[in-house]
Amino acid sequence: MDEEELNISVRKFLKMVGVSSQREIEHAVARAVQEGAIAGTETFPARMKLEIPGLRLEAAFDGEIRLEATGGAP
């Protein structure tokens, strides 16, 4: 196994997922605000699921998407 190639490919994958996910979330928020479905002040629970069937890997990551600052540090 080539550790360097593994590291590079994992980083590329995570960068693609991060950039694409951010874009999708931003578009969904803008659309919901424009349609009047949300006020733009909400906080939404979020879950990301990672699956790599060939490695029998399933992992879920929970967090939240805040549309306004809550007064503390980001």
C-alpha positions in Angstrom: 0.0 0.0 0.0 1.2 3.5 -0.9 0.5 5.6 2.2 1.2 8.9 0.3 -1.3 8.0 -2.5 -3.9 7.0 0.1 -3.4 10.3 1.9 -3.7 12.3 -1.3 -6.8 10.5 -2.6 -8.6 10.8 0.8 -7.8 14.5 0.9 -9.1 15.0 -2.6 -12.3 13.1 -1.8 -12.9 15.1 1.4 -12.2 18.4 -0.4 -14.7 17.5 -3.1 -17.3 16.5 -0.5 -16.7 19.6 1.5 -17.0 22.1 -1.4 -19.9 20.3 -3.0 -21.8 19.9 0.3 -21.3 23.6 1.2 -22.7 24.6 -2.2 -25.7 22.3 -1.9 -26.5 23.6 1.6 -26.2 27.3 0.6 -28.5 26.8 -2.4 -31.0 24.9 -0.3 -31.0 27.7 2.3 -31.3 30.5 -0.3 -34.2 28.6 -2.0 -36.1 28.0 1.2 -35.7 31.7 2.3 -36.8 32.9 -1.2 -39.9 30.6 -1.0 -40.7 31.8 2.5 -40.4 28.3 3.9 -37.9 29.5 6.5 -37.2 32.8 8.2 -33.4 32.6 7.9 -32.8 32.5 11.6 -33.2 28.8 12.2 -30.7 26.1 13.3 -31.0 22.8 11.6 -29.7 19.4 12.8 -27.5 17.9 10.1 -26.1 14.4 9.5 -23.4 13.3 7.0 -23.1 9.6 6.2 -19.9 8.2 4.9 -20.0 4.8 3.2 -17.2 2.8 1.6 -18.8 -0.6 0.9 -15.5 -2.2 -0.2 -14.1 -1.5 3.3 -17.3 -2.2 5.1 -17.2 1.3 6.5 -20.3 3.2 7.5 -19.9 6.3 9.7 -22.3 9.1 10.5 -21.4 12.5 11.6 -23.9 14.7 13.4 -23.8 18.5 13.7 -25.9 21.6 13.0 -26.3 24.3 10.5 -27.0 27.7 12.1 -28.3 30.5 9.9 -27.6 33.2 12.5 -24.8 33.6 15.1 -25.9 32.7 18.6 -23.7 35.3 20.3 -20.7 33.0 21.0 -17.7 32.2 19.0 -18.3 30.4 15.7 
